[in-house]
Amino acid sequence: MTKSNKELVLYRLQRAHETLADARILADAGRWNPCVNRLYYACFYAVSVKYIPKILHKPTSLIAPESPSNL
């Protein structure tokens, strides 16, 4: 894992913790809809860490695949 990948992982984990803290504040205030929204994103940030190396190292094609000639 490169240094930039590690930085991105740390950033996403930090965002997950911050977003979870926001959800706790909203739950304490009884604001359930935005609380659930923050929980969703906290999970998203945490789970996305697992896929960062795969996403950043996935080769991409600059040329669009050709469409079938029979269409």
Long-range contacts (C-beta under 8 A, 24 or more apart in sequence): 1-53, 5-52, 5-53, 5-56, 8-52, 8-56, 9-49, 9-52, 12-45, 12-46, 12-48, 12-49, 12-52, 13-45, 13-46, 13-49, 15-45, 16-42, 16-43, 16-45, 16-46, 16-49, 17-42, 19-45
